[in-house]
Amino acid sequence: METSVIVFTPKVRGAAAPFLVENYSNGFEPMLIPPFIGYSSSKRGAKAEETGRFGKTMSATRLLVLAFVRAHERAHGYMISQDLMAWRADEWANTKTGSIYHALRQLTKEGLLNERALPIGQGSPARTDYAITESGEAEFMRLMEKALTEPEMRPDMLCAGLVLMSALPRARVVALLRQRLANLDTHHDAANTAQKNAKWSGQRALPPHVEALLSFWVHATECKKEWIKDLIARIEGGAYIFADDAPLAFGTPGSKVSRD
């Protein structure tokens, strides 16, 4: 039996480019799909999903590690790992213990954290602790912008951004969420276009059940838009505590982020 292979390829350059879906075994008519549905089965494609501007990796773990070191001001790997596991970040941000230590090493290598060896103390082993650098602060802010503005299929970055949004001023969070809403409008238009342009009859028609996928993209984006609108309204109405409301709001330097 012939195996179908669906390949998603960018039609034009740029992050907002639509994608073509082509079924090479059955010769289905290519169709446009929204840019946030892009998929690649290759290692290069998987790596590209993790890479953003300037070739820097983008992940919820990277953001969370920077954020928790920033909040503690100085912290060792075990402390960061215990904090994130206590927050169940492995469930909502796909953050594993091994990836936390890898992120600490990588962020240090990039100059975003600095490290200091701690000698063996009474009842405690030798450890290395970390502090965020000026470049690390800029990277934290950049990743927060990405987390709150750029819709993705996986919720990891949005979840991290929502947990950490209190580390930013209220007005900044609202501005970033409004940008996310604008991006969702673009995605919604793209999903509607894909649904409208789909070919369901005649030669090289798409299988009828693919309509369910297109319908899912449209309705999922509509739900996301409504949820973001509601969140913006709540924040503008005074909900939650942000960095400009209290000096030690959650996630700000010196604030308490441990769950003990």
N, C-alpha and C positions, 0 to 999 in steps of 0.2 A: 504494500500500500504506500502511496506517495505521501511524504510528509510535507505539510505546509510550513513555510518559513515567512514570518512577517518581519520586515525590516523597517525601522523608522529612520529617515534621513532628513537633514535640514534642506529645505528648498532654497532658502536664501541665507546670507550671513546675518548674524546678530542674535541676541538673546530672545527677541520677540518673533523670530522667524517661525512660520508654520512648518509642519512636518508632513512628509508624504508617507503613506502606508502602502506598501506594495507586497502582494502575496505572489512570490515568484513561482510557486509550484502550480497554482491554479490560474494565474494570470488575471486576478481581480483588478478592476479599475483602481488606480491610485486615488486616494482621497486625502483632503486636508484634515489635520487634527490640531488641537491647540498645542502651543509650544511647551506647556508644562507636562505633557504626556510623553515626552521624548524617552525612548528606551534604546539601549544597545546591549546585545549579549556579549560583546567583545570586552576584553580586559581594558582596552583603551576607553571604551564607552563608560564602563563602570568607574574608571578613574576620573573621567571628565565630569561625572555626576558629583564627585567630591571636590572638584576644583573650580575656583571662581576667578575673579579678576587677579591679574598679576601672578597666576599660577599658585596662589596660596590655597591650601586645603580649607574647605568650609565644612564644619561638622558641629553638631550640638555638643559633643564632648569637648572640643577645642574651646567653645564659648563657655561652657560650664566650668572647666578647669581654670581658665583665666578669671572668671567671675568670682569663684570661691577663693582663689589666692588673693585677689583684689580685696574681697570683703575681710578676710583674715589679716591682711597686710603682710604677714609672714606665715607660711604653713608648710608642713612636710607632706609627702605623698600619702602616707597612711591616713592623716587627718582628712585630706581632700577626698580620698576614697571612701572613708567611713561616712563623711557628710553626704556624699552623692548617693551612696547605697541606702542611707537612712531616708533620703528623699525619694527612694525608689526610681532614681534616674535610669536604671537599667531597663525599666518597663516603659517609660514614656519618652526616653531620649536615646534608647539603645546604647547606653553608656556602660561599658564593662570595666572591671577592675584593671585588666591588662591594658585597655585603651587609655585609661586615666594616666598610668605611669608612662605610657608611650607619649601621650600628649605633653606631659611635664618635660620629658627629655627633648621632644621636638620644639616646644615653645622656648626652652632654654637655648637650644641650638640656634634658633632664629633671633635670639636677643630680645624676646618678648617677656621672659622671666629671667631673673638672676638667681643663682643658687649659692648656698652657704652650708658647708659641712658642719654638723653639730657633733661634738664629742660624746662619747658614752657617758651618760649620767647615772645617778643612783637609781637603779631599777629600770633603766631605759636603754635601748640599744643606740648605737651611732646612727644618725639620720642626716638627710640633706633637706634643708627647708628652702622655700622659694618666695620671692617677692616679685611683684609686677614692675616692669620698667615703663618708661615713658612711651616707648614703642608698643609695649603690651597694652597700655591704656588706650592708645589709638586703635589697636586691633580689636580690643574689646568693644569699643564704640562702633567700629565698622561691622563687626559680626552682629551686634544688637540691631543695627540698621537692616542688615540682611534678614535677620530672624523675624522682624516685625513688618517688613515691606514686601518680601519676595515669596509669593505662594509656591509651594512645592507639593508633590504628591505625598511624600512622607511628612508626618507632622513633627518630627524630632526638633527641627530648628524653631518652629513656632512655639512648641511647648517650652523649650528653653527660654525663648524670648519672653513669654508670658510670665514664667517664674521670676525672671530677672528684671522685668520692666520697671519695678519700683526703684531700681538703681538709677533711673533717669528722671529728669524733670517731667512733670505732668504734661505740659504743653508739647514737649518733644515726643512723648509717647503718642499723643493724639495725632501729631503731624505724621509720624511714621505709619500709624494705622490708617490714616487717610490715603497715604501713598499705596498701602497694601490694597485698599478698597479700589483705587484707580487701576491697579494691576489686575485685580479680579474682574473688573469691568472688561478689560482687554481680553482676558481669558474666556469670559462668558461670551463675548462677541465671536471669538474664534470657535468655541464649541458650537454655537448656533450656526455658524457658517459651515462647519463640518457636517452637521445634521442636515442642513438645507441642501448641500451639494452632493450628498451621498447618492449613489446610483443603485436602485433596488431591483430594476428589471432590465431585460434585454441582455445582449451579449456582454460578458465580463462584469455582470452585476455582483454586488456584495451579498453575502449570505444574509437573509432576513434578520437573524438574531443579533447581528452587529448593531442594529438599531438600539438595542438595550444599552450597549456600551456608550453610544453617542448620547442617549437620553440621560444616562448616569452623569456624564461630564457636565451637561447643561444644568441638571438639577442640583448636583453637588456644589457647583460654583454658585448657584443662586443661594443655597443654604449658607455657604461660607460668607457671602456678601451680607446677608441679613444678620448673621452672628457678629461680624465685625462692626456693622452699623450700631447694633445694640451695645457692644462693648464701648465704642467711642462715646455714645450717649451717657453711659454710666460713669465713665471716667470724667467727662466734662461736667457731670452732675455732682462730682465730689467723691465718688467711690474710691476706695483704696488710699494708701499712703505712699507718696512718691518722694524722690530725693529732695525736692524743694519744699516739701511739707514738714519733714523731720530730718535732723542731721544724721540719724542712724537708721534711716529707712532700710528695709531688707535689701541686701546686695551692695550697699554703699560701703566704702572703706571703713573698717572698724565696727561694722554692724554684726549682729549675731546671726549666723546662718546654720550653725550646728543644731541638730534636733536632739538635745539631751535634757 
